[in-house]
Amino acid sequence: MKIRTKSVHTGVQIDKTFNSVITPIYPSSTFYFDRIGKNKGYDYTRTGNPTRAALEKNIAALEGGVDCSVTATGMAAVTAVMFYLKPGDHVVTGHDIYGGTYRLFDYVLRDFGIDFSFVDMRDLNNVKKAIRPNTKMIWIETPSNPLLNIVDIKGVVAIAKKKKILTVCDNTFLSPYFQRPLELGVDIVIHSTTKYLNGHSDVVGGAIVYGNKKLQEKGRYLVNALGVAGSPFDAWLVLRGVKTLAPRMEVHQANAIAIAKFLEKHPNVKKVYYPGLKKHPGQGIIRKQMSGFGAMVTFELNTKKVSLGRFFKKLKYFALAESLGGVESLVESPWYMSHSSMGEKALKASGITKETVRVSVGIEDAEDLIADLAQALKG
Ligand SMILES: *Cc1c(COP(=O)(O)O)cnc(C)c1O
């Protein structure tokens, strides 16, 4: 099965009672036993649920994993994966990872005895240099958020494998439609399904996709023990969204390319970050590990010409909001919004400025979107 077929069919037709084409929602918290030791494969929804299992099968198939755990949020997935570690362990990760992940690592997990090095992972030497005897995990996010830096996944995996270090990749930004890290040797993929996998900005959810049986066993154990599994209703919504992943990603991307090219030429835009632009310094790796560029476009606004406030206010189709990956276009300031929890020092180190604007390009008409940006950029 090709990925488009997988997204529509995998895990879906599970109802043998009435042959419904769509996966039913099983909101039941518990499932009765026919007798001690005999049930139909489910006993309690925190542990397992048929609707959630349908989505888990689907996402596992899309990423090419052995299995998947669907969680309540993307951060629940991140949290669960961090429980593979023990106090005293050390993690190497990027200096420009998702703000919420950064917060969990730097402000919460340090208190539990886990240490982190945040480095510029574009240069594999930085990754090598950061590794210590107690390094147990390398956390990859590529393209990074919000500056769309590219990390060489295979390069990191090669470094990690030599030292038996676990590799995890947050694949939220591209979705399995454009990038499949497990095929590049990564051990675990995580998602915020809140973004492209669901795609309709009407649910928060997450997923952990396991590259092998051993990780699956431990992961499923952790998700149940920690109590971070997603609800059947949310799983049903994401399953509904994921079926249109392929056509959505194509339109998202076509619009993003058009917008990035428009912004690149605009006099009030200082710099554009987008993997689909020839100027993007990661082109060599982009061609090796990605089959598309995604639809996040970040740029530096010349705020001497147009203030951030005025630009945001004048936009008609781009709502000023955090999050991304929905059918509607969104715009935001990483400095003041999505990444503010990083603190000024870390923001500056990662290259984010007060002029940085992040756009989640939706699936509206590209001409309308560009016209809207053009009138707002006039100032
Ligand atoms: C949104 C996001 C998360 C966190 O997901 P939630 O569903 O908001 O908890 C993690 N990583 C990336 C890259 C994200 O964009």
PDBQT file of the ligand as one rigid body, heavy atoms in Angstrom, charges set to zero:
ROOT
HETATM    1  C1  LIG A 401       2.797  21.541  19.060  1.00  0.00    +0.000 C 
HETATM    2  C2  LIG A 401       4.047  20.796  19.088  1.00  0.00    +0.000 A 
HETATM    3  C3  LIG A 401       4.363  19.937  20.163  1.00  0.00    +0.000 A 
HETATM    4  C4  LIG A 401       3.461  19.792  21.361  1.00  0.00    +0.000 C 
HETATM    5  O1  LIG A 401       2.216  19.259  21.035  1.00  0.00    +0.000 OA
HETATM    6  P1  LIG A 401       0.859  19.582  21.843  1.00  0.00    +0.000 P 
HETATM    7  O2  LIG A 401      -0.148  18.798  21.095  1.00  0.00    +0.000 OA
HETATM    8  O3  LIG A 401       0.647  21.068  21.775  1.00  0.00    +0.000 OA
HETATM    9  O4  LIG A 401       1.042  19.136  23.238  1.00  0.00    +0.000 OA
HETATM   10  C5  LIG A 401       5.563  19.258  20.101  1.00  0.00    +0.000 A 
HETATM   11  N1  LIG A 401       6.411  19.401  19.069  1.00  0.00    +0.000 NA
HETATM   12  C6  LIG A 401       6.150  20.222  18.031  1.00  0.00    +0.000 A 
HETATM   13  C7  LIG A 401       7.134  20.344  16.918  1.00  0.00    +0.000 C 
HETATM   14  C8  LIG A 401       4.964  20.952  18.004  1.00  0.00    +0.000 A 
HETATM   15  O5  LIG A 401       4.714  21.768  16.990  1.00  0.00    +0.000 OA
ENDROOT
TORSDOF 0
